[in-house]
Amino acid sequence: MGGMPASARSCRWMAVPLVAAAASLAVAMLVPTESWTGWFVHPVRAERGGGVPATTIEGAVFLRGMLVVFALALLGAIPGLRAAQPVEPVPSEPAPTGRERLAMVLLTLLALTVRLPRIGESLWYDEISALLDFAVHGPGPIVANYFVQSNHVLHTLASWLSIEVFGVNEATLRLPALLASVAAVPATWRLVRTVDPTRPSSALALTAAGAMAL
């Protein structure tokens, strides 16, 4: 922040809820229910039911209403944000040593080595269901439909993006899960190191990351 006064920083951050509230109201007002319904509708459910399900229309109406509520909540929170006192800065943990960084790289490579050989195995039922019932139909039906429990929305969205870019096969469908599980190894290491920044435990952090890698 340099020499920026606290009042100037506060004014700058106050623009964030204002912009978010304005965007939410604009989307709620300008995008009609029919457009949301057309984006959300699941083609298979519409075909089997003889039209757009009533729950899909209700969901679109509810979304528009919640966008307005969200905008009003942001505007209502601004006075509280202005009055909030700045929190004390959290002490930063000492930088990891070269050996720690090397160990972390090796553990991450170990995680990749353990997972990569099985990425092309035949799909399990829940993976097939997530693919055929949701991922192939795009982001709208993914986020607005949950008629079977195989739709883990964030993962299904990532799978949809993966198969859109790389094509449909076992490896591309599992690519998001592979990347997330490998990234969890350094994330776990970093999390454990920051639990107590004044006394970081290198051994404990590496042990936790090693458990995640395997």
One Martini backbone bead per residue (centre of mass of N, CA, C, O) as a GRO file, in nm:
protein
  214
    1MET     BB    1   0.050   0.066  -0.010
    2GLY     BB    2   0.246   0.240   0.127
    3GLY     BB    3   0.145   0.589   0.175
    4MET     BB    4  -0.145   0.523   0.203
    5PRO     BB    5  -0.410   0.617   0.342
    6ALA     BB    6  -0.660   0.473   0.519
    7SER     BB    7  -0.896   0.627   0.384
    8ALA     BB    8  -0.822   0.553   0.092
    9ARG     BB    9  -0.839   0.247   0.124
   10SER     BB   10  -1.133   0.243   0.217
   11CYS     BB   11  -1.258   0.369  -0.039
   12ARG     BB   12  -1.161   0.153  -0.233
   13TRP     BB   13  -1.309  -0.091  -0.093
   14MET     BB   14  -1.603   0.029  -0.114
   15ALA     BB   15  -1.629  -0.028  -0.425
   16VAL     BB   16  -1.684  -0.330  -0.428
   17PRO     BB   17  -1.983  -0.349  -0.323
   18LEU     BB   18  -2.095  -0.149  -0.527
   19VAL     BB   19  -2.028  -0.305  -0.785
   20ALA     BB   20  -2.165  -0.571  -0.705
   21ALA     BB   21  -2.449  -0.453  -0.668
   22ALA     BB   22  -2.482  -0.335  -0.952
   23ALA     BB   23  -2.445  -0.603  -1.104
   24SER     BB   24  -2.679  -0.759  -0.974
   25LEU     BB   25  -2.904  -0.563  -1.060
   26ALA     BB   26  -2.854  -0.576  -1.362
   27VAL     BB   27  -2.902  -0.879  -1.398
   28ALA     BB   28  -3.188  -0.888  -1.275
   29MET     BB   29  -3.313  -0.674  -1.483
   30LEU     BB   30  -3.191  -0.771  -1.781
   31VAL     BB   31  -3.240  -1.075  -1.717
   32PRO     BB   32  -3.462  -1.286  -1.799
   33THR     BB   33  -3.626  -1.567  -1.709
   34GLU     BB   34  -3.610  -1.709  -1.987
   35SER     BB   35  -3.301  -1.713  -2.006
   36TRP     BB   36  -3.244  -1.877  -1.756
   37THR     BB   37  -3.417  -2.121  -1.831
   38GLY     BB   38  -3.266  -2.192  -2.099
   39TRP     BB   39  -2.993  -2.246  -1.946
   40PHE     BB   40  -3.097  -2.458  -1.720
   41VAL     BB   41  -3.216  -2.659  -1.890
   42HIS     BB   42  -3.276  -3.000  -1.924
   43PRO     BB   43  -3.311  -3.182  -2.204
   44VAL     BB   44  -3.411  -3.454  -2.090
   45ARG     BB   45  -3.629  -3.350  -1.897
   46ALA     BB   46  -3.790  -3.196  -2.114
   47GLU     BB   47  -3.850  -3.441  -2.296
   48ARG     BB   48  -3.987  -3.629  -2.080
   49GLY     BB   49  -4.195  -3.385  -1.972
   50GLY     BB   50  -4.289  -3.187  -2.217
   51GLY     BB   51  -4.092  -2.968  -2.084
   52VAL     BB   52  -4.039  -2.732  -1.869
   53PRO     BB   53  -3.977  -2.743  -1.561
   54ALA     BB   54  -4.103  -2.585  -1.289
   55THR     BB   55  -3.839  -2.576  -1.120
   56THR     BB   56  -3.674  -2.411  -1.326
   57ILE     BB   57  -3.845  -2.156  -1.317
   58GLU     BB   58  -3.829  -2.113  -1.012
   59GLY     BB   59  -3.521  -2.085  -1.006
   60ALA     BB   60  -3.503  -1.829  -1.181
   61VAL     BB   61  -3.672  -1.649  -0.998
   62PHE     BB   62  -3.502  -1.685  -0.744
   63LEU     BB   63  -3.239  -1.571  -0.854
   64ARG     BB   64  -3.335  -1.283  -0.908
   65GLY     BB   65  -3.413  -1.226  -0.616
   66MET     BB   66  -3.127  -1.285  -0.488
   67LEU     BB   67  -2.977  -1.060  -0.634
   68VAL     BB   68  -3.125  -0.834  -0.488
   69VAL     BB   69  -3.058  -0.920  -0.200
   70PHE     BB   70  -2.753  -0.907  -0.233
   71ALA     BB   71  -2.735  -0.606  -0.301
   72LEU     BB   72  -2.869  -0.502  -0.037
   73ALA     BB   73  -2.666  -0.635   0.156
   74LEU     BB   74  -2.420  -0.478   0.057
   75LEU     BB   75  -2.529  -0.195   0.115
   76GLY     BB   76  -2.587  -0.254   0.425
   77ALA     BB   77  -2.269  -0.319   0.492
   78ILE     BB   78  -2.109  -0.054   0.456
   79PRO     BB   79  -2.124   0.084   0.737
   80GLY     BB   80  -1.978  -0.149   0.883
   81LEU     BB   81  -1.716  -0.132   0.717
   82ARG     BB   82  -1.643   0.158   0.797
   83ALA     BB   83  -1.640   0.090   1.120
   84ALA     BB   84  -1.426  -0.098   1.099
   85GLN     BB   85  -1.154  -0.230   1.239
   86PRO     BB   86  -0.844  -0.291   1.206
   87VAL     BB   87  -0.651  -0.555   1.196
   88GLU     BB   88  -0.411  -0.734   1.303
   89PRO     BB   89  -0.133  -0.844   1.192
   90VAL     BB   90  -0.010  -1.135   1.079
   91PRO     BB   91   0.239  -1.322   1.137
   92SER     BB   92   0.496  -1.428   0.956
   93GLU     BB   93   0.644  -1.688   0.836
   94PRO     BB   94   0.911  -1.841   0.782
   95ALA     BB   95   1.099  -1.925   0.544
   96PRO     BB   96   1.167  -2.179   0.365
   97THR     BB   97   1.382  -2.403   0.303
   98GLY     BB   98   1.548  -2.572   0.066
   99ARG     BB   99   1.470  -2.853   0.175
  100GLU     BB  100   1.169  -2.808   0.189
  101ARG     BB  101   1.123  -2.749  -0.109
  102LEU     BB  102   1.232  -3.015  -0.214
  103ALA     BB  103   1.038  -3.198  -0.059
  104MET     BB  104   0.782  -3.079  -0.190
  105VAL     BB  105   0.846  -3.155  -0.481
  106LEU     BB  106   0.870  -3.463  -0.430
  107LEU     BB  107   0.580  -3.502  -0.320
  108THR     BB  108   0.436  -3.402  -0.572
  109LEU     BB  109   0.557  -3.614  -0.763
  110LEU     BB  110   0.449  -3.854  -0.607
  111ALA     BB  111   0.149  -3.793  -0.646
  112LEU     BB  112   0.160  -3.811  -0.955
  113THR     BB  113   0.276  -4.102  -0.975
  114VAL     BB  114   0.039  -4.245  -0.827
  115ARG     BB  115  -0.206  -4.133  -1.021
  116LEU     BB  116  -0.145  -4.146  -1.333
  117PRO     BB  117  -0.172  -4.459  -1.416
  118ARG     BB  118  -0.512  -4.448  -1.346
  119ILE     BB  119  -0.655  -4.236  -1.544
  120GLY     BB  120  -0.737  -4.468  -1.784
  121GLU     BB  121  -0.944  -4.611  -1.652
  122SER     BB  122  -1.228  -4.728  -1.608
  123LEU     BB  123  -1.530  -4.625  -1.543
  124TRP     BB  124  -1.740  -4.541  -1.309
  125TYR     BB  125  -2.061  -4.494  -1.237
  126ASP     BB  126  -2.042  -4.200  -1.125
  127GLU     BB  127  -1.886  -4.095  -1.374
  128ILE     BB  128  -2.095  -4.163  -1.588
  129SER     BB  129  -2.326  -4.001  -1.468
  130ALA     BB  130  -2.188  -3.722  -1.468
  131LEU     BB  131  -2.146  -3.715  -1.772
  132LEU     BB  132  -2.440  -3.787  -1.897
  133ASP     BB  133  -2.624  -3.603  -1.697
  134PHE     BB  134  -2.421  -3.328  -1.718
  135ALA     BB  135  -2.145  -3.249  -1.865
  136VAL     BB  136  -2.262  -3.262  -2.171
  137HIS     BB  137  -2.477  -3.004  -2.111
  138GLY     BB  138  -2.344  -2.798  -1.936
  139PRO     BB  139  -2.354  -2.539  -1.702
  140GLY     BB  140  -2.653  -2.497  -1.657
  141PRO     BB  141  -2.749  -2.792  -1.586
  142ILE     BB  142  -2.542  -2.830  -1.361
  143VAL     BB  143  -2.635  -2.590  -1.155
  144ALA     BB  144  -2.974  -2.667  -1.183
  145ASN     BB  145  -2.916  -2.985  -1.129
  146TYR     BB  146  -3.023  -3.271  -0.884
  147PHE     BB  147  -3.129  -3.594  -0.952
  148VAL     BB  148  -2.836  -3.687  -0.884
  149GLN     BB  149  -2.543  -3.751  -0.677
  150SER     BB  150  -2.310  -3.709  -0.910
  151ASN     BB  151  -2.339  -3.388  -0.876
  152HIS     BB  152  -2.043  -3.217  -0.843
  153VAL     BB  153  -2.045  -2.916  -0.945
  154LEU     BB  154  -1.751  -2.818  -0.962
  155HIS     BB  155  -1.640  -3.077  -1.091
  156THR     BB  156  -1.832  -3.084  -1.335
  157LEU     BB  157  -1.738  -2.819  -1.456
  158ALA     BB  158  -1.443  -2.906  -1.493
  159SER     BB  159  -1.509  -3.146  -1.677
  160TRP     BB  160  -1.645  -2.989  -1.901
  161LEU     BB  161  -1.397  -2.819  -1.973
  162SER     BB  162  -1.207  -3.054  -2.037
  163ILE     BB  163  -1.383  -3.188  -2.270
  164GLU     BB  164  -1.394  -2.933  -2.446
  165VAL     BB  165  -1.080  -2.915  -2.493
  166PHE     BB  166  -0.986  -3.254  -2.505
  167GLY     BB  167  -1.217  -3.435  -2.481
  168VAL     BB  168  -1.357  -3.766  -2.459
  169ASN     BB  169  -1.224  -3.928  -2.167
  170GLU     BB  170  -1.090  -4.056  -1.895
  171ALA     BB  171  -0.863  -3.845  -1.852
  172THR     BB  172  -1.026  -3.577  -1.890
  173LEU     BB  173  -1.238  -3.633  -1.669
  174ARG     BB  174  -0.995  -3.664  -1.438
  175LEU     BB  175  -0.814  -3.410  -1.440
  176PRO     BB  176  -0.927  -3.229  -1.211
  177ALA     BB  177  -0.874  -3.437  -0.983
  178LEU     BB  178  -0.574  -3.458  -1.025
  179LEU     BB  179  -0.495  -3.161  -0.979
  180ALA     BB  180  -0.624  -3.129  -0.699
  181SER     BB  181  -0.468  -3.360  -0.551
  182VAL     BB  182  -0.185  -3.244  -0.603
  183ALA     BB  183  -0.235  -2.952  -0.488
  184ALA     BB  184  -0.293  -3.052  -0.190
  185VAL     BB  185  -0.006  -3.088  -0.095
  186PRO     BB  186   0.107  -2.791  -0.077
  187ALA     BB  187  -0.143  -2.686   0.075
  188THR     BB  188  -0.102  -2.849   0.334
  189TRP     BB  189   0.176  -2.747   0.402
  190ARG     BB  190   0.097  -2.447   0.425
  191LEU     BB  191  -0.120  -2.474   0.641
  192VAL     BB  192   0.052  -2.599   0.870
  193ARG     BB  193   0.260  -2.362   0.885
  194THR     BB  194   0.012  -2.140   0.960
  195VAL     BB  195  -0.112  -2.212   1.233
  196ASP     BB  196   0.186  -2.123   1.366
  197PRO     BB  197   0.388  -1.869   1.275
  198THR     BB  198   0.587  -1.865   1.531
  199ARG     BB  199   0.590  -2.215   1.503
  200PRO     BB  200   0.697  -2.378   1.267
  201SER     BB  201   0.645  -2.717   1.135
  202SER     BB  202   0.818  -2.900   0.921
  203ALA     BB  203   0.758  -3.196   0.990
  204LEU     BB  204   0.450  -3.177   1.004
  205ALA     BB  205   0.402  -3.063   0.720
  206LEU     BB  206   0.537  -3.297   0.564
  207THR     BB  207   0.364  -3.524   0.678
  208ALA     BB  208   0.093  -3.420   0.574
  209ALA     BB  209   0.179  -3.414   0.275
  210GLY     BB  210   0.251  -3.714   0.255
  211ALA     BB  211  -0.031  -3.823   0.317
  212MET     BB  212  -0.162  -3.682   0.071
  213ALA     BB  213   0.013  -3.816  -0.153
  214LEU     BB  214  -0.098  -4.121  -0.064
   0.00000   0.00000   0.00000
